[in-house]
Structure formats: C-alpha cells, structure tokens
Amino acid sequence: MTVTISNPDKQLYEGISKGEVLDYYRDVAEVMLPHLHDRPLTLRRFPDGIGKPGFFQQQAGEHFPDWLRTADLPRRDGDGSLRHPLCQDERSLRYLANQAVLEFHPWLSTADAPENPTRLVLDLDPPDGVDLADLRKAARGAADLFRQAGLTPYAQTTGGRGFHIVAPLDGRADYEVVRAFARELASQLAGTAPDKLTTEQRKNKRGDRIFLDVNRNAFGQTAICPYSLRSRPGAPVATPIDLDEIGRVTPAKYTLHNVRRRLAGKSDPWADMSKHAGAVTAV
C-alpha cells in the first residue's frame, strides 16, 4: 500500500520541500529501519517547517492508521501508559515523514523488553565555541574507556554540536544498572581532563567545558536515530561514522544533500552492531 503525500511543495527547511524530505527518508530507509525496528518512538514534528515552533509527540495520534504498529508502555512517572508509535517498515517511515516528522528519537530499549536497554549512549555536548580538537579528543577518549570496560564503541555525528559514543548491550541489565555504569565511565573520562570535560548537570556550573551527558540512559528517554534529519538550518543528519573518522568530520558535516552520496560508497558503520553486544554490571 502506498502513502499519499500531502502538500509535497510545502517548505520544511529553507529551500527543501516536504516532498524532498519524504524522498530522503525513502532513500535511507534500508539503513535507517534496523535502528528503529521494535523501538518505541518520540517524534519531533514541524508541520509549518523549522521556521515555526515544532513539538514532540510520544502518544500515537488517533488518526494514525491501524496498520502502523504501536506499543502501550508505562509513563516514566508511573501515571498510566502511553501508546508509542513504532516504525517497522518503509511505509511507516514515509507515513510519519508525511506527518512532518523530521526527527526520530527511539528508545534505547525495545518494546518487548522496555526496562532493559540494548544500547548505552554517551552524549558529548560541547558549549558554543569549543575547540573541535578538544571535542574529538574527548570522543576518542570515550571510545577507549568503552573498550577498557569490555564494550565495543561506535560513533555518530549528531547533526548538532557534538558526537554520540554508543555501545551495543546484551539487554540483561536494566536501566538503573546501565545508567550507573555510564555515569562511572563519564566520571572517569571527566577526570582525565577536568578543565575540558564535566559531568555537571547544571549549565551554570559547566563553564566552557564539554558536558558528558548520560541522561539518555534511563527508562523512557531517547537518542536521535541514525540517519534522522535534525530540525536545524541546512537539514543536517545524525550519521554513524567509523571511529577513525572522528578526526576528519564535524558534528554537522552530513546533511540531506550529501549523506546519500556517502551511503552510495560506504555501508552503514553500525550495521553489525548487534553482533558485538556487551554486558554491563552493577558498579
């Protein structure tokens, strides 16, 4: 069954139409869908384009078609449940893109085991004006710490200011254990360069240091999906990279305009991630 595109000429970015956004998601569906499959989603929608305020949506809309799969999961605060959308196939991806979903934010766990994450994410979040060399050094340092902890590190540009360093997990530990483990790794990394790196939660205490954010490693939290667009000028894309590319790319290097050319000559660096799932233990 096809998805009817509404208002394909509507501008969602400056110079980029809704039809072009749907074409993009059609073209990257093969590499993007494995990172979405079975994971509850938070959607970031921009019906009037990025020039106007968008909104986050966790609850599947009443107008969503019956064929689009959903998962009823408890709210983070324990007050009832939410019917989260899932994106299992290209038709679902195109349908959601047609709802002006620009950003796809999946959980780190799957719908059938929501309490047990299968990915650990360290978000390197630099302030404006940070030296790119310091950011790259921090990313490499995080990857080294992951290896020392018995995990296999993967890297991703965020399409914003920073990098994500990610490790696949075997799903045996719950969020409480994984978050504590991630917090310990971040503390160790911050200790190697306390003048450059911080785990301080309060922005006014961070100064000009790179924030090592582990807050995504919690029930109901999300991380930007590989190959998702970002709602920023130029249509940047969150893009998996090889670790040895950290020294050659910037966090917003890849966009709707050039990431398909990259994929034409290079396979997804995260394609075999699940084969390298590691274990974490209580700290």
C-alpha positions in Angstrom: 0.0 0.0 0.0 1.4 3.4 -0.9 1.4 6.6 1.3 -0.3 9.6 -0.2 1.9 12.7 0.2 0.0 15.8 1.3 1.4 19.2 0.4 4.6 18.0 -1.2 5.7 21.5 -2.1 5.5 22.8 1.5 8.8 24.2 2.6 10.0 22.4 5.8 13.5 23.8 5.6 14.7 26.8 3.6 14.8 25.6 0.0 13.8 22.0 1.0 10.2 20.8 0.4 8.2 18.2 2.2 8.4 16.0 -0.9 12.2 16.2 -0.8 12.1 15.1 2.9 10.0 12.1 2.0 12.3 11.3 -0.9 15.2 11.4 1.6 13.6 9.0 4.0 12.6 6.7 1.2 16.3 6.6 0.1 17.7 5.9 3.5 15.0 3.5 4.7 17.1 0.4 4.2 19.9 1.6 6.6 17.7 3.5 9.0 14.9 1.0 9.7 17.1 -1.5 11.6 17.8 1.2 14.1 14.1 2.0 14.5 12.7 -1.6 14.5 10.7 -2.5 17.6 11.8 0.6 19.5 9.2 3.0 20.9 9.5 6.4 19.4 9.2 10.0 20.4 8.6 12.0 17.2 9.5 15.6 16.6 7.1 17.2 14.2 7.3 20.5 12.3 4.0 21.0 10.4 4.9 24.5 9.4 8.6 23.9 8.9 11.6 24.6 11.1 11.0 28.3 11.0 8.0 27.8 13.3 7.8 26.0 16.6 7.6 22.3 16.4 6.5 19.8 19.0 7.4 16.4 20.4 4.9 13.6 20.2 5.1 10.3 22.2 1.4 9.2 22.0 0.4 7.7 18.7 -2.3 10.0 17.2 -5.9 8.9 16.9 -5.7 9.5 13.2 -2.7 7.2 12.7 -3.7 4.2 10.5 -4.4 0.8 12.0 -1.6 -0.8 10.2 1.0 1.4 11.9 2.2 -0.6 14.9 2.2 0.8 18.4 3.2 -0.3 21.9 1.5 0.6 25.2 4.1 1.3 27.8 4.1 2.9 31.3 4.8 6.6 31.6 8.1 7.5 33.2 6.3 9.0 36.2 4.2 5.8 36.6 0.9 7.6 35.9 -0.8 5.4 33.3 0.6 4.5 30.0 1.3 5.9 26.5 0.7 4.3 23.1 4.0 4.8 21.4 4.3 4.6 17.7 6.7 2.0 16.2 8.4 2.3 12.8 8.8 -1.2 11.4 8.9 -0.7 7.6 9.3 1.8 4.8 5.6 2.5 4.6 5.5 3.5 8.3 8.6 5.7 7.8 7.1 7.5 4.9 3.8 7.9 6.7 5.4 9.5 9.7 7.5 11.7 7.5 4.3 12.8 5.8 3.1 13.9 9.2 6.1 16.4 9.2 8.1 14.2 11.5 11.7 15.5 10.9 13.4 13.9 13.9 13.0 10.3 15.0 14.0 9.6 18.6 13.9 5.9 19.5 14.2 4.4 23.0 17.4 2.6 23.9 15.3 -0.5 24.7 12.8 -2.4 22.6 9.0 -2.6 23.1 9.1 -6.2 24.2 11.8 -5.5 26.9 11.3 -1.9 27.8 13.2 -2.0 31.1 16.4 -3.4 29.6 18.4 -1.2 27.2 20.3 -2.7 24.3 22.4 0.5 23.7 24.4 2.7 26.0 24.8 6.3 24.9 27.4 8.9 26.0 26.4 12.3 24.5 29.3 14.7 24.2 27.6 18.1 24.4 30.0 21.0 23.9 29.2 24.6 24.5 29.3 27.1 21.7 32.8 27.9 20.6 34.5 24.8 22.0 37.8 23.8 20.2 36.9 21.0 17.8 40.2 19.3 18.7 39.1 19.0 22.3 35.8 17.5 21.2 37.5 15.0 19.1 39.9 14.1 21.8 37.0 13.5 24.2 35.3 11.3 21.7 38.4 9.2 21.3 38.9 9.0 25.0 35.3 7.8 25.5 35.8 5.1 22.9 39.0 4.0 24.7 37.1 3.8 28.0 34.3 1.8 26.4 36.9 -0.8 25.2 38.6 -0.9 28.6 35.1 -1.7 30.1 34.6 -4.6 27.7 32.3 -2.7 25.4 32.5 -2.1 21.6 32.3 1.6 20.9 30.5 3.1 17.9 30.4 6.8 16.9 27.8 9.1 15.4 27.7 12.7 14.4 24.6 14.3 16.0 23.8 16.8 13.3 24.2 19.4 16.0 27.3 20.4 18.1 28.6 17.1 19.4 29.2 13.4 19.0 27.5 10.3 20.4 29.7 7.4 21.5 27.4 4.3 21.7 27.9 0.7 22.8 25.5 -2.2 22.0 24.4 -4.1 25.0 23.1 -7.7 25.5 19.9 -6.5 27.3 20.5 -8.4 30.5 20.9 -5.3 32.7 18.1 -2.8 33.5 18.3 1.0 33.1 19.3 1.6 36.7 22.4 -0.6 36.3 23.3 0.8 32.8 22.9 4.4 33.8 25.1 3.9 36.9 27.7 2.2 34.6 27.5 5.0 32.1 27.9 7.6 34.9 31.0 5.9 36.2 32.5 5.9 32.7 31.7 9.6 32.2 33.2 10.4 35.6 36.4 8.6 34.7 36.6 10.4 31.4 36.0 13.8 33.0 38.8 13.0 35.5 41.3 12.8 32.7 40.8 16.5 31.7 38.7 18.3 34.4 39.5 21.6 32.8 37.9 20.5 29.5 35.2 17.9 30.5 32.5 17.8 33.0 29.5 15.7 34.3 28.0 18.7 36.0 24.2 18.7 35.4 23.7 22.4 36.0 24.7 24.5 32.9 25.8 27.5 35.0 28.4 25.2 36.6 29.9 23.8 33.4 31.7 26.9 32.1 33.2 26.3 28.7 33.7 22.5 29.3 32.2 19.7 27.3 29.3 18.1 29.1 29.4 14.3 29.2 25.7 13.6 29.3 24.5 10.1 30.3 20.9 11.2 31.0 19.6 9.3 27.9 20.3 6.0 29.7 17.0 6.0 31.5 13.6 4.4 31.1 11.6 6.4 28.6 14.5 8.5 27.4 15.6 8.6 23.8 18.5 9.3 21.5 18.4 10.6 17.9 18.2 7.8 15.4 21.0 7.2 12.9 20.1 8.9 9.6 17.4 11.0 11.1 17.2 14.6 10.0 17.7 17.3 12.5 15.5 20.4 12.8 18.3 22.8 12.0 19.1 25.0 9.1 20.7 23.1 6.2 18.9 19.8 7.2 21.8 18.1 9.0 21.6 14.3 9.5 22.7 12.3 12.5 25.2 10.0 10.8 27.1 6.9 12.0 30.8 7.1 11.4 33.9 4.9 11.8 35.9 5.7 14.9 38.9 6.7 12.7 36.7 9.3 11.0 36.3 11.4 14.2 39.4 13.4 13.3 38.0 14.2 9.8 34.4 15.1 10.3 32.5 17.7 12.1 29.3 17.0 14.1 27.1 18.7 11.4 29.1 17.6 8.3 26.4 15.3 6.8 23.1 16.7 5.5 20.1 15.7 3.4 22.2 16.9 0.5 25.3 14.7 0.9 24.6 11.7 3.1 23.1 9.7 0.3 26.3 10.1 -1.7 28.2 8.8 1.4 26.0 5.8 1.6 26.4 5.1 -2.1 30.0 4.4 -1.5 30.1 3.2 2.1 27.9 0.8 4.1 26.4 1.7 7.4 29.2 1.5 10.1 26.6 0.4 12.6 25.2 -2.4 10.5 26.7 -5.2 12.6 26.4 -3.5 15.9 24.1 -6.2 17.5 26.8 -8.8 16.9 29.1 -7.0 19.3 26.7 -6.6 22.2 28.5 -6.4 25.6 27.5 -6.8 29.2 27.4 -4.2 32.0 27.4 -5.0 35.7 26.4 -3.0 38.8 29.1 -0.6 40.0 
